[in-house]
Amino acid sequence: MKHILDRSGRLACSALLLALLAACGSSTRQPAPVEDRTARSGMVSATDTKPLPGAENAGKPGFYTVQKGDTLTRIGLDHGQAWRDLARWNSLSNPDVIEVGQVLRVSPPGAAVENSGVVVRPVTPPGGAKPAASAPAAQTAPATQTPNQSAAVDDLSFAWPANGQVIAGFDEAKNKGIDIAGKAGDPVLAAADGQVVYAGAGLRGYGNLLIVKHNNTYLTAYAHNQKLLVKEDQKVRRGEKIAEMGSSDADRVKLHFEVRRQGKPIDPAKFLAAR
């Protein structure tokens, strides 16, 4: 009887052990559940990202897509416009904040623009006065006409902005203007009548800089000054002292002088009288 009980106990223990082993084998370990937290955290996927302002105008004449390192002042200089106008045309609440990929209007609203980016109307005379209203026939003028055909104000007469020797000539790839030597404090003169559209040191490589807009076609730039004597929006006359020569952001005292037509640098020597 004792052997029967011992055998029964062993069988019961074996059965229990097999049951435990079976249970362990069937309970395969499952990975921890993946929790999608994007909805709760406010994150959105790349496909849900909204396009940047003006994206619908990318590639169109009269518009520019912001690149890395751009500033509104730089974009204005490269397109022959005042940064304040760019801010107004694009409804920028903070002109110091623009995004790479953002598309900005760089020509006046309503202006006809060639595929090359040249603005062919309207033309504003020096001083900012609005042009006289055009006759109905003039409104049908072809958009391919050039600025020189549309207004005689493009034929400006430029005076030398400083009296020193030219130490570096124009080279579109390396030097977008000419460099004129001098002493610290020498006068820097406005090359033609116009309006100051930038006065400051926010453009890298130019130091204390003045930009004067003469009409919708031409700007002049005066860089590396030690002191600026005029302010933004101020009107200046040809030959008026507007700054003092210096060496800000330069390796020596000099005036870097640029002439830009529709934002494109051109050789100032073409506009200055021979000495």
Buried (B, 14 or more C-beta within 10 A) or exposed (E): EEEEEEEEEEEEEEEEEEEEEEEEEEEEEEEEEEEEEEEEEEEEEEEEEEEBBBEEBBEEBBBBBBEEEBBBBBBBBBBBBBBBBBBEBBEBEEBEEBEEBBBBBBBBEEBBBBEEBBBBBBBBBBEEEEBEEEEEEEEEBEEEBEBEEBBEBBEBEBBBBBBBEBEBEBEEEEBBBBBBBBEEEBBBBBBBBBBBBBBBBBBEEBBBBBBBBBBBBBBBBBBBBBEBBBEBEBBBEBBBEBBBBBBBBBEEBBBBBBBBBBBBBBBBEEBBEEE
